[in-house]
Amino acid sequence: MPLTVHSAVVERLRVAGCVFAEDEADVLLAAASDADDLDAMVARRVSGLPLEHVVGWAEFAGLRIAVDPGVFVPRRRTEFLVREAASLAGPGAVVVDLCCGSGALGAALAAALGRVELHAADVDPAAVACARRNVGAAAGHVHEGDLYAALPERLAGRVDVLLANVPYVPSDEVALLPVEAREHEARVALDGGADGLDVLRRVTADAPRWLAPGGRLLFETSERQVPAALAAVRGAGLGAWVVTDEELYATVVVGAAGA
């Protein structure tokens, strides 16, 4: 489309408070089928709908991940978690993506490793439906249910990499999140309870039963939550350490089952 159209879209996005207006304009222009479609998409974005929900996908770890309305949008900082997981496993690994949302983490790890046995699970039916579209390329399986209750029992003691992108925002801070998150993503994907670690504690408590000898649990958390998160992992009998990426502002805790 003409440069003047691009400039007009950028201006509308900037007025609405979009920090990366030029990049978003490029995405919208590429996705729109015609001028009317572009106008409607820009209007949805200006109203506060996440860009990824407007166009129906998110770029994550070099993949185009389908993201349906209401489903948690994978954050770029979480690519660091995937890279760490990839460094700890190899082809043929049994991978579980808990609280999978769109299934982005499991799909990205499978793409990085080449061949895995991939299982993803989420309690939100909308997320499950979306994840099934994203893990198909890896012949993955998506299960609906509450954490480990969703998984087939045959996975117990066999999981080499357990990714758990748990909600970790304290309940009273959800209202402080950007409008894109608090109004357009499922609260169950954001709200981690009083201190943000309720779901994490449940994940760590049962992780040893599902991890294979030498298996790894990886999850993202905030810097201020690290001491309590480490205590939860070690309290479950797992070794634990922290890795960070300052550029992405990412903090990942790794738990290790004994060999």
PyMOL commands that set and color helices and strands:
alter all, ss='L'
color gray80, all
select helices_A, chain A and resi 3-15+21-31+35-46+51-55+76-87+104-113+125-134+136-138+147-150+153-155+171-176+179-184+187-189+198-210+223-235
alter helices_A, ss='H'
color red, helices_A
select strands_A, chain A and resi 57-60+63-66+94-98+117-122+141-144+159-164+211-221+239-245+250-256
alter strands_A, ss='S'
color yellow, strands_A
deselect
rebuild
show_as cartoon
